[in-house]
Amino acid sequence: MSYWHVALKNGAVDCLYCDQVVLKGLRLEGSARDLNVEFSLEPFGEPYEVSTGAGTWRIHILRLKPVGEGPTDVLLEVHCGSKRISFRLYPRKPFTFRIRGKVYWGKEPYLCRIEPRRYENVVQAALGPADSLLCDSIFDKWNDRVLRLSSWGSLRIRSLIDGKSFEVEAEIKTQFGVIPEIIAGEVIEHYVAEHLGMPYYKPYDLSCHPRPPAGWCSWYYFGKEVTEEAVVANTDWLAEHLKSFGLEYVQLDDGYQGETWLNWDKKKFPRGGKWLAQYIRSKGLKPGIWLLPQAVGKVDTKLLEEKPDWFIRKPDGEVFRGFANYPYVDPTNPEVKSEWIEKTMRVMAHEWGIEYFKLDGQGEMHQWYALCRKSLHDYSPTPDEVYRRLLETIRRVVGPKRVILICATQWRAMGYGDTCRTGTDVSPAKLKEGAVCFLNALRATFSNYWMHTIVWYCDPDVIMVRPPLHYEAAKAWASLLGLSGQVLMVSDNMPELPPERVELLKRILPPQPIRPMDLFPRNPEGPYPQIWDLKVATKWGRWDVVGVFRWFKEYPAKVEITPEMLSLPPGRYIVYEVWEKKLLGELGEKLVVELKPESCKVFCIRPLERLPLFIGTNRHITQGYPDVVSLEWDKEGRTITGESLVVGGDPYEIRFLIDWNGEKYDCVEAVAQGAEIEQRVDGKLLVVTLRRSTSGKVKWHVEFEQK
């Protein structure tokens, strides 16, 4: 059995779980009136064990020895159990105690909350090693366990810039007669597998695909009527307009297959799959394909007569037909495995060069194998094992570097998919009706976002921004994807998109490696949270990008934002509206946002640390994360120096606050290496614009003088 235990070192405490240091260098200090005291911890007697119905606890009693003047009669008990450790104070006089130290919890820890104790209407997400005062837990993805910290007083966990460690601080005011826990830690083992009911949990390794996929899908515009000509036209457009912004994949979705997945309809695709894949690659993009390797994609296939033993059958003896009435093959049949499944995947991956596989009809696979189990060539494996062995075969053949999308909502595929459709299809037929066309994306996002980057990249389905969907709804949809960092596949006829709709896509491409901070599911039927708080942390700054949404007309038109809801430390904050490019002022005690039905506003909220203040850029909705490589402020020279990733042909705007509360600055000089540069004043902001014909890094600096 695993036990917590402690070690005293130089007056501080290390806490170990499973022989690994978790809480390191915990030190106590305190204050009362004008007295501030640091304490050194020393043993007070020998540790001993207590056996109870809850297990065995090891008790350590420590004395707080003041460094200098301070109380000398305070004791601290450390209770070490199998899953829980706690620190209890035995004070004598009224005193405020603080304990602080570092926290280590796995190689890829997620600061999080595992239930919405406060502000359930706020979704939290992180880009970089971000903080939140609402988070009291850390998830160890690779060992599937949570460390939950608590205090009878206040508690704060702060992420360190290395992304792998934290600082924790707890504070409590107490006196004689009360025995408070100043800090406690509890381990929840098998959090995803048991507590969230996902027994096949396997952590997703981000190393092969550090960012979620972004691309184009043919289905939601062309459907089965797609042609080679249509794919080529969209490929050409994407290569010219969105490739430089981070779009990578061109995925053909249905409508191509003939008798097999490798023999294509020659009327619609006269040059076949290999030629099309090579053409896409020639444009600097990556080809993707939709298929059902578990089935034959032709309802009346000749294989039913030629290979009757290839197919699974229902208890009545009839061939089982699932997705689109396609007949399903038997993956336990060695011939099916080698001549159908392995051959299809091998040719597509290694001979054609397909790099993105959308495997459809996955959601109920285990159920079909359960129904047809007695007809299987080998019915000794469980239905789950049959399905997972099918996926293992596919992954083995295509290799680890090609993207596999599991479509849809199939938790038994954990460990094999890079991405997973976490809901059913959005509806192009309802574009005229507004946001209801992406209702299924809302269901998928709010119920399953907790899996994102942990199990796989979540795919709430494609985005469509074309008319007749009204612009505000398209902007809300784009904002949700941009702030969540989920899989981003657009499904419009791209050459026909109006420029303002293309602009929405440019500002959310590519999807960033955003991760959830709320590790729990929400009700898929709503009501859906109206505030999405993306917390961003880099080596040069921390800020929040906050989306405020009115999903449908029945949702409140006025939404209030407070610093407490966003878990912001005390201080002053500047608010800038991203889409409208408008400075709103200071956050203050609250900001009341008024919204039309099916619309959103996105705010960049930054600490008002000094003037001039970097506000953000126009490159991405995240306001500086993917593009600003470095940023430095030279106080003596009154110069801000930076380096940015600029997209060729896209004017790159950098904004600075230069006028606030009577303090004003002018731009003396703005210089960029390898780019044209211009500047203008927009109210209280200085806007510096960089232009270059090719994409690349640009070093720049702006010198200011105070008026």
C-alpha positions in Angstrom: 0.0 0.0 0.0 1.2 3.5 -0.9 1.8 5.8 2.1 2.7 9.4 2.4 5.8 10.1 4.5 7.8 13.1 5.4 11.4 14.1 5.8 12.8 17.1 7.8 15.5 19.0 6.0 17.0 22.3 7.3 13.9 23.2 9.2 11.6 22.5 6.3 9.4 19.5 5.4 9.5 17.4 2.3 6.4 15.2 1.7 6.8 12.0 -0.4 4.2 9.9 -2.0 5.2 6.5 -3.5 8.8 7.6 -2.6 8.6 10.6 -4.9 8.9 14.1 -3.5 5.6 15.9 -4.0 5.6 18.8 -1.6 9.2 20.1 -1.3 10.7 22.5 1.2 7.5 23.4 3.1 8.3 26.3 5.4 6.1 28.2 7.9 6.0 31.9 8.7 3.5 34.0 10.6 2.5 37.5 11.6 0.6 39.3 14.3 0.3 43.1 14.3 3.9 44.4 13.6 5.5 41.0 14.2 6.7 38.9 11.2 8.2 35.6 12.0 10.0 32.8 10.1 9.8 29.3 11.7 12.1 26.3 11.6 10.5 22.9 12.2 12.0 20.4 14.5 10.8 17.0 15.9 8.7 17.0 19.1 8.9 13.4 20.3 9.0 10.3 18.1 6.5 9.6 15.3 3.9 6.9 15.9 1.2 5.0 14.1 -2.6 4.9 14.7 -4.7 2.2 13.2 -8.4 3.0 12.5 -11.2 1.8 10.3 -9.9 4.2 7.7 -6.4 2.5 7.7 -3.1 3.2 9.4 -1.9 6.8 9.9 1.6 7.8 10.9 1.7 10.9 13.1 4.6 13.3 13.3 4.5 16.1 15.9 6.8 19.1 15.1 7.6 22.2 17.0 7.7 25.6 15.3 10.9 27.2 16.4 11.0 31.0 15.6 14.0 32.4 13.9 14.4 35.4 16.1 11.4 36.8 18.1 8.1 34.9 18.0 5.9 32.3 19.7 7.7 29.2 21.0 4.8 27.1 22.0 3.1 26.3 18.7 3.0 22.6 17.6 2.3 21.2 14.2 1.0 17.7 13.6 1.6 16.0 10.3 -0.9 13.1 9.6 0.4 10.7 6.9 -2.1 8.2 5.6 -2.3 6.0 2.5 -3.8 8.7 0.3 -4.1 11.8 2.4 -1.6 14.0 4.3 -2.5 16.9 6.5 -0.8 19.6 8.6 -2.7 20.6 11.7 -1.7 23.6 13.8 -2.0 23.8 17.6 -1.7 27.5 18.3 -1.8 29.3 21.6 -2.4 32.9 20.8 -4.2 34.6 17.8 -1.8 34.4 14.9 -1.7 34.3 11.1 0.3 31.4 9.8 1.5 30.9 6.2 3.0 27.7 4.7 4.6 27.6 1.3 6.7 25.3 -0.8 7.0 23.7 -4.2 4.8 21.0 -5.7 5.9 18.3 -8.2 3.3 15.9 -9.7 4.3 14.0 -12.7 6.1 14.9 -15.9 3.1 16.6 -17.6 1.0 18.1 -14.8 -2.3 19.9 -15.4 -3.4 22.5 -12.9 -7.1 22.0 -12.7 -10.3 21.8 -10.7 -12.2 18.6 -10.7 -15.6 20.0 -9.8 -17.2 23.5 -10.2 -17.4 24.6 -6.6 -17.5 28.3 -7.7 -18.4 30.0 -11.0 -19.7 27.1 -12.9 -20.6 29.5 -15.7 -16.9 30.0 -16.4 -14.9 27.5 -18.4 -11.2 27.6 -17.7 -8.5 26.7 -20.2 -4.7 27.2 -20.2 -2.1 28.0 -22.9 1.3 27.6 -21.3 1.9 27.3 -17.6 -1.1 29.4 -16.5 -2.6 30.0 -13.0 -6.1 30.1 -11.6 -7.2 30.8 -8.1 -10.2 28.5 -8.8 -7.9 25.5 -9.2 -7.1 23.4 -6.2 -5.9 20.2 -7.9 -3.1 19.0 -10.2 -3.7 16.1 -12.6 -0.8 13.7 -13.4 -1.8 12.6 -16.9 0.7 9.8 -17.2 -0.2 8.1 -13.9 -3.9 9.0 -14.1 -4.1 10.5 -10.6 -5.1 13.8 -9.0 -3.4 15.6 -6.2 -6.1 17.8 -4.5 -4.8 20.4 -2.1 -6.9 22.1 0.5 -6.8 24.5 3.5 -9.2 25.7 6.1 -7.9 29.1 5.2 -6.9 30.4 1.8 -4.9 28.4 -0.7 -3.2 29.3 -4.0 -1.3 27.1 -6.4 1.0 29.0 -8.8 2.4 27.5 -12.0 6.1 28.0 -12.6 7.4 28.9 -16.0 9.0 25.4 -16.5 5.5 24.0 -16.8 6.4 21.1 -14.6 6.3 22.5 -11.1 4.3 24.7 -8.9 4.4 26.9 -5.8 1.8 26.4 -3.2 0.9 28.9 -0.4 -1.8 28.5 2.3 -2.7 31.0 5.0 -4.9 30.9 8.0 -5.6 33.1 11.0 -6.3 31.0 14.1 -6.0 30.9 17.9 -6.2 28.5 20.9 -9.0 26.0 20.9 -9.1 25.5 17.1 -7.0 22.9 15.5 -7.1 23.8 11.8 -5.6 22.2 8.8 -3.3 24.8 7.3 -2.7 22.5 4.3 -3.7 19.0 3.2 -3.2 16.9 0.2 -5.3 14.0 -1.1 -4.5 11.6 -3.9 -7.2 10.3 -6.2 -5.8 7.4 -8.1 -7.3 6.2 -11.4 -9.1 9.5 -11.9 -10.1 9.1 -15.5 -10.3 5.3 -15.6 -12.5 5.0 -12.5 -13.9 8.3 -11.4 -14.8 9.4 -14.9 -15.6 5.9 -16.0 -13.1 5.4 -18.8 -11.5 2.0 -18.2 -9.4 2.1 -21.4 -7.7 5.4 -20.4 -4.3 5.9 -22.0 -2.6 9.3 -21.9 -2.0 10.9 -25.3 1.6 11.6 -26.3 1.8 15.0 -27.8 5.2 14.6 -29.2 4.2 13.4 -32.7 1.6 16.1 -33.1 2.3 19.0 -30.8 -0.7 20.9 -32.1 -4.2 19.8 -33.0 -4.8 19.2 -36.7 -6.2 22.0 -38.9 -7.5 21.5 -42.4 -10.4 21.3 -44.8 -13.1 18.6 -45.1 -15.2 18.2 -48.3 -18.3 16.6 -46.7 -20.4 19.5 -45.3 -20.5 21.3 -48.6 -20.1 18.7 -51.4 -21.3 15.6 -49.7 -21.3 12.5 -51.9 -21.3 14.7 -55.0 -17.7 15.7 -54.4 -15.4 15.5 -57.5 -11.7 15.6 -58.2 -12.2 19.0 -59.8 -13.8 20.4 -56.6 -11.0 19.0 -54.4 -8.3 20.4 -56.7 -10.0 23.9 -56.7 -10.2 24.0 -52.9 -6.6 22.7 -52.6 -5.3 25.5 -54.8 -7.3 28.1 -52.8 -6.2 26.7 -49.5 -2.5 26.6 -50.5 -2.7 30.3 -51.6 -4.8 31.7 -48.8 -4.6 29.7 -45.6 -1.5 27.4 -45.7 0.7 30.2 -44.4 -1.7 30.7 -41.5 -1.2 27.1 -40.3 -3.8 25.0 -42.2 -2.3 21.6 -43.1 -4.7 19.0 -44.2 -7.1 18.5 -47.2 -9.5 15.7 -46.3 -11.8 14.0 -48.9 -14.9 12.8 -47.2 -17.0 10.1 -48.9 -18.3 9.9 -52.5 -15.1 8.5 -54.0 -15.2 4.8 -53.4 -16.1 2.1 -55.9 -16.1 -1.6 -55.2 -13.3 -1.1 -52.5 -11.7 1.9 -50.8 -8.8 1.6 -53.2 -10.9 1.5 -56.4 -12.3 4.9 -57.0 -15.3 6.2 -59.0 -13.6 7.0 -62.4 -16.3 9.4 -63.5 -15.8 11.7 -60.5 -12.1 10.9 -59.8 -10.6 10.0 -63.2 -7.0 10.1 -62.0 -7.6 8.1 -58.8 -6.6 8.4 -55.2 -2.8 8.3 -55.6 -2.8 11.1 -58.1 -5.0 13.3 -55.9 -2.9 12.7 -52.8 0.3 13.6 -54.8 -1.4 16.7 -56.1 -2.3 17.9 -52.6 1.2 17.2 -51.4 2.6 19.2 -54.4 0.8 22.2 -53.0 2.6 21.9 -49.6 -0.5 20.4 -47.9 -1.2 16.9 -46.5 -3.8 14.6 -47.9 -6.5 13.1 -45.7 -9.2 10.5 -46.4 -12.5 9.3 -44.9 -13.2 5.6 -44.8 -14.7 2.7 -42.8 -12.1 0.0 -42.8 -14.5 -2.2 -40.9 -16.9 -2.3 -43.8 -17.3 -2.3 -47.6 -18.3 1.1 -48.8 -20.7 -0.1 -51.4 -24.2 -1.4 -50.4 -24.5 -4.0 -53.2 -20.9 -5.1 -53.4 -19.9 -8.1 -55.4 -17.9 -9.3 -52.4 -21.0 -10.5 -50.7 -21.1 -13.3 -53.3 -17.4 -13.7 -53.9 -16.3 -13.7 -50.3 -19.4 -14.6 -48.1 -17.2 -15.6 -45.2 -15.7 -12.1 -45.0 -18.8 -10.6 -43.4 -20.2 -10.7 -39.9 -23.8 -11.8 -39.5 -26.7 -11.2 -37.1 -28.2 -14.0 -35.1 -30.8 -14.6 -37.9 -28.0 -15.2 -40.4 -28.4 -12.0 -42.3 -25.2 -10.0 -43.2 -24.9 -7.2 -40.7 -25.2 -3.7 -42.2 -24.3 -0.7 -40.1 -23.2 2.8 -41.1 -25.0 3.9 -44.4 -26.3 0.3 -44.8 -22.7 -0.9 -45.6 -22.0 -4.6 -45.0 -19.4 -5.1 -42.2 -16.4 -7.4 -42.5 -15.0 -9.8 -39.9 -11.8 -8.4 -38.5 -11.0 -11.7 -36.8 -10.8 -13.5 -40.2 -7.1 -13.7 -41.2 -7.9 -13.1 -44.9 -10.0 -10.0 -44.1 -7.2 -8.7 -41.8 -4.5 -9.1 -44.4 -6.3 -8.5 -47.8 -8.8 -5.9 -46.7 -7.8 -4.0 -43.6 -4.0 -4.1 -43.8 -3.9 -3.8 -47.5 -6.2 -0.8 -47.6 -4.3 1.1 -44.9 -0.9 0.2 -46.3 -1.6 1.3 -49.8 -3.3 4.6 -48.7 -0.6 5.4 -46.1 2.6 4.2 -47.7 1.9 4.1 -51.5 -0.4 7.1 -51.8 1.0 9.2 -49.0 -2.3 9.8 -47.1 -1.5 11.4 -43.7 -4.9 11.9 -42.1 -7.4 9.1 -41.7 -11.0 9.8 -40.6 -12.4 6.4 -39.5 -16.1 6.8 -39.4 -18.9 4.7 -37.9 -16.8 3.9 -34.9 -19.2 4.8 -32.1 -21.1 1.5 -31.8 -18.5 -1.0 -33.1 -18.3 -3.0 -29.9 -22.1 -3.3 -29.9 -22.1 -4.7 -33.4 -19.4 -7.2 -32.5 -21.4 -8.2 -29.4 -24.5 -8.8 -31.6 -22.7 -10.8 -34.2 -20.2 -12.5 -31.9 -21.1 -16.0 -32.8 -20.6 -15.4 -36.5 -17.0 -14.2 -36.0 -14.2 -16.4 -37.3 -12.7 -16.1 -33.8 -15.3 -15.4 -31.2 -13.0 -16.0 -28.2 -12.1 -12.3 -27.8 -14.6 -10.0 -26.1 -16.3 -7.5 -28.4 -14.1 -4.8 -26.9 -11.0 -6.8 -27.7 -12.1 -7.4 -31.3 -12.6 -3.7 -31.8 -9.3 -2.7 -30.1 -7.4 -5.3 -32.1 -8.8 -3.8 -35.3 -7.5 -0.4 -34.2 -4.2 -1.8 -33.2 -3.8 -3.3 -36.7 -4.6 0.0 -38.3 -2.2 2.0 -36.1 0.5 -0.5 -36.6 0.2 -0.3 -40.4 0.0 3.5 -40.8 2.5 4.2 -38.0 2.6 6.8 -35.2 3.1 9.9 -37.3 -0.1 9.8 -39.3 -3.3 11.3 -37.8 -6.1 8.9 -37.0 -9.5 10.5 -36.2 -11.9 8.3 -34.4 -15.4 9.2 -35.5 -17.3 9.3 -33.3 -17.5 9.2 -29.5 -15.8 5.9 -29.0 -14.0 5.7 -25.6 -12.9 2.1 -26.4 -10.5 3.7 -29.0 -8.4 5.4 -26.3 -4.7 4.8 -27.0 -5.2 4.5 -30.8 -6.7 7.8 -32.0 -4.9 11.1 -32.2 -8.2 12.9 -32.3 -11.8 11.9 -31.6 -15.1 13.3 -32.7 -16.7 14.0 -29.4 -20.2 14.4 -30.7 -22.4 13.9 -33.7 -22.5 16.0 -36.9 -23.2 19.7 -37.2 -25.9 20.6 -39.7 -25.2 22.5 -42.9 -29.0 22.2 -43.6 -29.6 24.6 -40.7 -27.2 27.3 -41.6 -30.1 29.7 -42.3 -31.4 29.0 -38.8 -28.3 30.4 -37.1 -26.4 28.9 -34.1 -28.6 25.8 -34.0 -26.5 24.5 -36.9 -23.6 24.0 -34.5 -25.6 22.9 -31.5 -24.0 19.5 -31.7 -20.5 21.2 -31.5 -21.7 22.8 -28.2 -22.9 19.5 -26.8 -19.6 17.9 -27.7 -17.4 20.7 -26.4 -19.0 21.3 -23.0 -19.5 17.6 -22.2 -16.1 16.2 -23.4 -13.6 19.1 -23.5 -12.0 17.7 -20.3 -10.4 15.0 -22.5 -8.6 17.4 -24.8 -4.8 16.9 -24.9 -5.2 14.3 -22.2 -6.6 11.4 -24.1 -6.5 12.8 -27.6 -7.3 16.1 -29.3 -11.1 16.7 -29.2 -12.9 17.2 -32.4 -16.4 18.8 -32.0 -16.8 18.5 -35.8 -16.1 20.9 -38.6 -16.7 24.7 -38.7 -18.7 26.3 -41.4 -18.5 30.1 -41.8 -20.3 30.6 -45.1 -23.6 32.4 -45.6 -26.5 31.9 -45.0 -25.1 31.5 -41.5 -25.2 35.1 -40.1 -21.8 36.7 -39.4 -22.3 37.0 -35.6 -23.0 33.3 -35.2 -20.0 32.4 -37.4 -17.9 34.6 -35.3 -19.1 32.9 -32.1 -18.4 29.5 -33.6 -14.9 30.6 -34.7 -14.2 32.1 -31.3 -15.2 28.9 -29.4 -12.7 26.9 -31.5 -10.0 29.5 -31.3 -10.2 29.8 -27.5 -10.5 26.0 -26.9 -7.8 24.8 -29.3 -9.8 21.9 -30.6 -9.4 20.2 -34.0 -10.1 22.8 -36.6 -11.5 21.5 -39.9 -13.3 24.0 -42.1 -16.0 22.6 -44.5 -17.0 25.3 -47.0 -16.4 25.8 -50.7 -13.4 28.0 -50.0 -13.2 30.0 -53.3 -16.7 31.3 -52.7 -16.1 32.5 -49.1 -16.5 36.3 -48.5 -13.4 38.0 -47.3 -14.8 38.8 -43.9 -15.5 35.1 -43.3 -12.0 34.1 -44.4 -10.7 36.7 -41.9 -12.4 34.7 -39.1 -10.5 31.6 -40.1 -7.1 33.4 -40.3 -7.4 34.6 -36.7 -8.0 31.2 -35.3 -5.4 29.3 -37.3 -3.6 27.3 -36.3 -5.3 25.8 -33.3 -3.0 26.3 -30.3 -2.0 23.6 -27.7 -4.6 24.8 -25.3 -5.5 22.4 -22.5 -8.5 22.2 -20.1 -8.4 23.4 -16.5 -11.8 22.0 -15.7 -11.4 18.2 -15.6 -15.1 17.3 -15.4 -17.9 16.9 -17.8 -20.8 19.3 -18.1 -24.4 18.6 -19.1 -24.4 18.1 -22.9 -27.9 19.6 -23.0 -26.9 22.8 -21.2 -27.4 25.5 -20.2 -24.0 26.1 -21.6 -21.5 28.4 -19.9 -21.4 31.9 -21.3 -17.8 32.7 -20.3 -14.7 31.0 -21.6 -11.5 32.1 -19.8 -8.3 31.2 -21.7 -5.4 31.9 -19.4 -2.1 32.5 -21.3 1.4 32.3 -19.8 4.7 32.9 -21.6 8.2 33.7 -20.5 7.5 37.4 -21.2 3.9 37.8 -19.8 0.6 36.5 -18.5 -2.9 37.5 -19.6 -6.4 36.3 -20.2 -8.4 36.1 -23.4 -12.1 35.9 -22.4 -14.9 34.9 -24.7 -18.4 36.0 -23.6 -21.2 34.2 -25.5 -24.9 34.4 -25.9 -25.5 31.1 -27.6 -29.2 31.5 -28.2 -31.8 34.2 -27.7 -33.1 32.6 -24.5 -29.7 33.1 -22.8 -29.2 36.3 -20.7 -28.4 39.4 -22.8 -26.2 40.8 -20.1 -23.3 38.9 -18.7 -21.2 40.2 -15.8 -17.5 39.6 -15.5 -15.6 40.2 -12.3 -11.9 39.7 -11.3 -13.0 36.9 -8.9 -14.8 35.0 -11.7 -11.6 35.1 -13.7 -9.5 34.3 -10.6 -7.4 37.3 -11.2 -5.1 38.4 -8.3 -5.8 41.9 -6.9 -4.6 44.6 -9.2 -5.6 46.8 -12.1 -6.4 45.3 -15.5 -6.9 46.8 -19.0 -9.6 45.4 -21.3 -9.4 45.3 -25.1 -12.1 43.9 -27.4 -10.4 41.7 -29.9 -12.8 41.4 -32.8 -13.9 45.1 -32.7 -10.3 46.3 -32.0 -11.6 48.6 -29.3 -10.0 49.7 -26.0 -12.7 49.5 -23.2 -10.7 50.7 -20.2 -10.1 49.2 -16.8 -11.9 46.1 -15.6 -12.5 47.5 -12.1 -14.9 45.7 -9.9 -16.9 44.3 -12.9 -17.6 44.6 -16.6 -21.2 44.2 -17.8 -21.3 42.8 -21.4 -24.4 43.2 -23.5 -24.9 40.7 -26.3 -27.3 40.2 -29.2 -28.7 36.7 -29.6 -26.2 34.2 -31.1 -23.2 36.5 -30.7 -20.0 36.9 -28.7 -17.4 39.3 -27.6 -13.8 38.4 -27.0 -11.7 40.5 -24.6 -7.9 40.6 -24.0 -7.4 41.4 -20.3 -3.9 42.3 -19.2 -2.4 43.5 -15.9 -1.8 47.3 -16.0 1.8 47.1 -14.9 3.3 50.1 -16.6 3.1 52.4 -19.6 3.7 51.9 -22.4 1.8 48.6 -22.1 1.8 45.9 -24.8 -1.8 45.1 -25.5 -1.6 42.4 -28.2 -1.4 41.7 -31.9 -3.9 41.0 -34.7 -2.3 37.7 -35.7 -4.3 35.3 -33.6 -7.3 35.4 -31.2 -4.9 34.4 -28.4 -3.3 37.9 -28.7 0.4 37.1 -28.8 1.0 33.5 -28.0 1.9 31.9 -31.3 3.5 35.0 -32.9 5.4 37.0 -30.2 8.5 35.0 -29.7 10.1 37.5 -27.2 9.2 40.8 -25.6 11.5 42.9 -23.4 11.0 46.3 -21.7 14.1 48.5 -21.2 13.0 50.9 -18.5 16.0 53.2 -18.8 15.9 53.5 -22.6 12.1 53.5 -22.6 12.2 50.9 -25.4 10.1 47.8 -26.0 12.0 45.2 -28.0 10.4 42.1 -29.6 10.6 39.4 -32.1 7.5 38.2 -34.0 6.5 35.5 -36.4 4.8 37.3 -39.3 2.7 35.8 -42.1 3.7 36.9 -45.5 1.3 39.3 -47.1 -0.7 39.8 -43.9 -0.3 43.2 -42.2 0.9 42.5 -38.7 -0.4 45.0 -36.1 1.1 45.5 -32.6 -0.8 47.6 -30.1 0.5 49.5 -27.1 -1.3 51.5 -24.5 0.4 54.9 -24.4 -2.1 57.2 -22.7 -3.8 56.4 -19.4 -4.8 58.4 -16.3 -2.8 61.5 -17.3 0.4 59.6 -18.2 1.2 59.9 -21.9 4.0 58.7 -24.2 5.0 59.4 -27.8 6.7 57.1 -30.2 10.2 58.4 -30.9 11.3 55.5 -33.2 9.9 52.3 -34.6 12.3 49.9 -36.4 11.9 46.5 -37.9 14.5 44.2 -39.5 13.4 42.7 -42.7 9.9 44.3 -42.8 8.3 47.6 -43.7 7.0 49.4 -40.6 4.6 52.2 -40.0 2.8 53.6 -37.0 -0.3 55.5 -36.1 -2.1 56.6 -33.0 -5.6 55.2 -32.5 -7.1 57.0 -29.5 -5.0 56.0 -26.5 -3.2 53.2 -28.4 -0.2 53.2 -30.7 -0.6 50.8 -33.5 2.6 49.6 -35.2 2.2 47.7 -38.5 4.8 45.3 -40.0 4.6 44.2 -43.6 6.6 41.6 -45.5 6.0 39.5 -48.6 7.2 36.2 -47.1 6.5 34.6 -43.7 9.3 34.6 -41.1 10.6 36.1 -37.9 11.0 39.9 -37.6 12.9 41.6 -34.9 11.6 45.0 -34.0 11.8 47.7 -31.3 9.8 50.8 -30.4 11.3 53.7 -28.5 9.1 56.0 -26.4 9.4 59.3 -24.6 7.1 60.6 -21.9 5.1 63.8 -22.7 
